Amino acid sequence: MDLMIFQYEMLVDVHARRHRLMPKYELRTFYGQLQHIFVIHFNRECDLDLDGKDTIIMAAVRNCILDDKNPASFENLDIHGYLRQGPLHFFDVMGLQCLIARVQDGDQWSILDRSGALARAMHLDDSM
């Protein structure tokens, strides 16, 4: 089975390793293979404050560990190399941005992201 790579974005705590600092979140782009889709149905009687929704669709994506050593010819292109995959991330399926192409170059794979800025998510916090 061929690997399909998706682009997704998540809020990441930039101070995650420094536990004494207040969390500061920024939106980061990730790439990974869609492993599972979970459809979760809730009873209306459950008081979970889901904004009237009784179904949530979650995605499980295996993260691609990117190789930051891109050749100089790739500086202005959105091409990212990876050798292996990392952990599973679970999030709302609406976080999946788009399907991305990949090509093999020897023992490394390269992700070709041609989606541009229009496919990027925007995060608005409560003050916006």
C-alpha positions, 0 to 999 in steps of 0.5 A, a space after each residue: 500500500 502506498 503512503 499518502 502524506 497529509 499536511 496538518 497544523 497543531 498548536 504547540 507549546 513553545 515552552 513545553 520542555 520548560 515546565 515553570 514557564 507559562 504555556 505559549 502556543 504557536 501554530 506549526 505545520 506537520 506532515 504525516 500519514 493518515 492511519 485511522 479515522 474515528 467517528 465518535 457518537 455521543 448521546 444527547 443526554 451527556 452534558 459535554 458542552 459540544 456546541 450542540 454536536 453529537 458526533 465528533 470525527 477524529 484523525 490519527 496521523 503518524 508524524 513524519 520526522 523531517 530532515 532539516 538538511 535540505 540541499 541549497 537548491 531547495 531553499 526557496 521551494 517547499 520540499 522537506 525530506 524525511 527518513 522515518 516516521 514518529 508518533 501518532 497525533 490525534 486531533 479533529 479531522 478538520 485539522 487535516 489541510 491537504 494531501 501532499 505528494 512525495 517522491 523517493 530519492 535513494 533511502 530518503 523520501 521528499 515531501 513536495 508541498 505545493 499547497 501554498 499559503 492558502 492551505 495554511 490554517 489560521 488560529 484566532 485566540 479569544 482576544 481576536 
